[in-house]
Amino acid sequence: MRRLALVLMSSGAALAVALALAPAVVAQPDFSATPIFGTFTLVTGFVPDPQPVPVLTGGPDDASMLGLVDAASGEPCRGWMNGAAPDVRVSYPGGEAFPLRFYVASDSDTTLCVNLPDATWRCNDDTVGLNPVVQVDAPASGQYDIWIGNYAGGAPEPATLYVTELATNGPP
């Protein structure tokens, strides 16, 4: 009986050590969840352009720890966001006549993570001052899920997400 108890205790200790040393399984942001600040359908030539969406930035999840990588640059995404749900969802029928551009205007240091219809990520930090911009030059039809983060974490900050088809539009 003592030998059985020792074997069970040893097995349990080995399992605990193995779990402690195993790489952490990192959850991806949930793009199936209902967006926090709304869902919008925009068609080519939408008005007003840019389309403004008031949001609060940030959340408990570090984008770099979620394994998100920008498909264009290969760089890890940055900032603290709410991975439980996108901030905004844009349904867009696509079209190659115009780019689709997302940018944030805020008094705080913001980041932007966009999940494209093909499930790749585009991310940005500090394109114009402390404001991010993501531009998709030949946007595909489908769902664009957008997360707006804080670079350093902390309390949520007010910001405005803008969606535009005009490459000349951008943060102030």
C-alpha positions, 0 to 999 in steps of 0.5 A, a space after each residue: 500500500 505504501 509503495 502504491 501511494 509513493 508511486 501515485 505521489 511521484 506520478 502526481 509530482 511528475 505531472 505537476 513538473 511537466 505542466 509547469 515546464 510545458 509551453 503555455 497554451 495561448 488563447 486567440 482573440 475571439 472574433 466570433 464574439 459580439 463586438 463591444 462598440 458595434 457592427 457596421 456594414 459599409 459598401 464601396 463609396 460609403 458616406 460619411 467618409 471617414 466613418 467615425 466610431 467612438 471607442 474605449 481603448 485597452 483591456 487585460 490581454 497583451 497582444 504580443 502574448 497572444 501570438 498575433 503577428 502582422 501579415 505584412 511586416 512579420 512583426 508581433 502585434 503590440 498593446 493591451 486589448 480585450 481579447 474576449 471580443 472585438 471592439 468593432 466589426 465591419 462587414 465590407 463587400 470588398 472592391 479593388 477600386 479603393 483601399 480600406 483604411 482603419 485609423 485611431 485618433 486619441 490623446 493616448 498611445 493607441 495600437 490597432 489589431 485588425 483580423 481580415 476576412 482571410 483570418 490573417 492579422 494586420 497590426 500597427 502602432 504609431 504611424 502618425 504620432 502615437 496613433 495607428 493606421 492599418 491600410 488594406 490595399 485590395 480589400 476582400 469581401 467579408 468580416 473585419 474585426 478590429 481591436 483598439 489597444 493601449 500601448 502600455 495598458 492601464 485604464 481605458 482611454 477614449 478614442 475614435 476609430 475611423 474607417 475610410 476608403 481614402 488613402 489621404 485620410 488619417 489621424 491628425 
